[in-house]
Amino acid sequence: SNAFYTRTSFTDIAGWRKLLVVTNEFHIERSKAIFDWIFHAPATSSATNDDGGYEMYYLSCNNIGLTSEAIQARKEHEKRGEINVKSKLAREYLTLK
């Protein structure tokens, strides 16, 4: 939902087209999958998919303060989420509406 509300409440309204997404290293791949999906989807089914002119950049922060077990558990959880986004959600929901 962060990607959806970022686009619909901020970037589309303000006209921002260069975006930097910053998150933890263990979370970056799922975040990238979600933000790429949302920011490249047309707003409606009648709109053309011209990518909205968005330039997406990603920066990951080190996983500081977590045990190696916690990091591994988070990575496994995030991987399942990334697969779900790519194989199901992005294929089922092709527009923002």
C-alpha positions as CSV (number, residue, x, y, z in Angstrom):
1,S,0.0,0.0,0.0
2,N,2.9,2.4,0.4
3,A,3.6,2.4,-3.3
4,F,-0.1,2.8,-4.2
5,Y,-0.6,5.7,-1.8
6,T,2.7,7.3,-2.8
7,R,1.6,7.4,-6.4
8,T,-2.0,8.3,-6.0
9,S,-1.6,10.8,-3.1
10,F,1.8,12.4,-4.0
11,T,3.6,11.7,-7.2
12,D,0.7,11.8,-9.7
13,I,-0.6,15.0,-8.0
14,A,2.7,16.8,-7.5
15,G,4.1,15.7,-10.9
16,W,7.2,14.1,-9.3
17,R,8.8,11.7,-11.8
18,K,12.2,10.8,-10.2
19,L,11.7,8.6,-7.1
20,L,14.2,7.1,-4.7
21,V,12.9,4.3,-2.5
22,V,15.0,3.6,0.6
23,T,14.5,0.5,2.7
24,N,16.3,-2.3,4.5
25,E,18.5,-4.7,2.5
26,F,16.2,-7.6,3.4
27,H,13.2,-5.7,2.1
28,I,14.6,-4.2,-1.1
29,E,13.6,-6.8,-3.7
30,R,10.0,-7.0,-2.7
31,S,9.8,-3.2,-2.5
32,K,11.3,-3.0,-5.9
33,A,8.8,-5.5,-7.3
34,I,5.8,-3.6,-5.8
35,F,7.0,-0.1,-6.7
36,D,7.9,-1.2,-10.3
37,W,4.4,-2.7,-10.6
38,I,2.5,0.2,-9.3
39,F,4.5,3.0,-11.0
40,H,4.4,1.3,-14.4
41,A,0.7,0.4,-14.3
42,P,-1.7,2.7,-16.2
43,A,-4.2,4.6,-14.0
44,T,-7.2,3.1,-15.8
45,S,-7.9,0.4,-18.3
46,S,-8.5,3.1,-21.0
47,A,-5.1,4.8,-20.3
48,T,-2.0,3.8,-22.3
49,N,0.8,2.2,-20.4
50,D,3.5,4.7,-21.1
51,D,5.2,4.1,-17.7
52,G,4.1,7.5,-16.6
53,G,7.6,8.8,-17.2
54,Y,8.7,7.6,-13.8
55,E,12.4,7.1,-13.1
56,M,12.7,4.7,-10.2
57,Y,15.8,4.4,-8.0
58,Y,16.4,2.1,-5.1
59,L,18.8,2.3,-2.2
60,S,19.1,-0.4,0.5
61,C,20.4,0.2,4.0
62,N,22.4,-2.4,5.9
63,N,20.5,-4.8,8.2
64,I,21.9,-3.4,11.4
65,G,20.5,-4.3,14.8
66,L,19.0,-7.7,13.7
67,T,20.3,-11.1,14.5
68,S,21.4,-13.3,11.6
69,E,18.4,-15.5,12.4
70,A,16.0,-12.6,12.2
71,I,17.5,-11.4,9.0
72,Q,17.2,-14.8,7.5
73,A,13.6,-15.1,8.6
74,R,12.8,-11.7,7.1
75,K,14.5,-12.6,3.8
76,E,12.4,-15.7,3.5
77,H,9.2,-13.8,4.3
78,E,10.1,-11.1,1.8
79,K,10.9,-13.6,-0.9
80,R,7.5,-15.2,-0.6
81,G,5.9,-11.7,-0.9
82,E,8.0,-10.8,-3.9
83,I,6.9,-14.0,-5.7
84,N,3.3,-13.3,-4.8
85,V,3.5,-9.8,-6.3
86,K,5.2,-10.9,-9.5
87,S,3.3,-14.2,-10.1
88,K,-0.2,-13.1,-8.9
89,L,-0.9,-9.5,-8.0
90,A,0.8,-7.8,-10.9
91,R,-0.9,-10.1,-13.3
92,E,-4.3,-9.8,-11.8
93,Y,-4.4,-6.0,-11.2
94,L,-3.2,-4.4,-14.4
95,T,-4.4,-0.8,-13.6
96,L,-4.7,1.3,-10.5
97,K,-8.5,1.2,-10.6
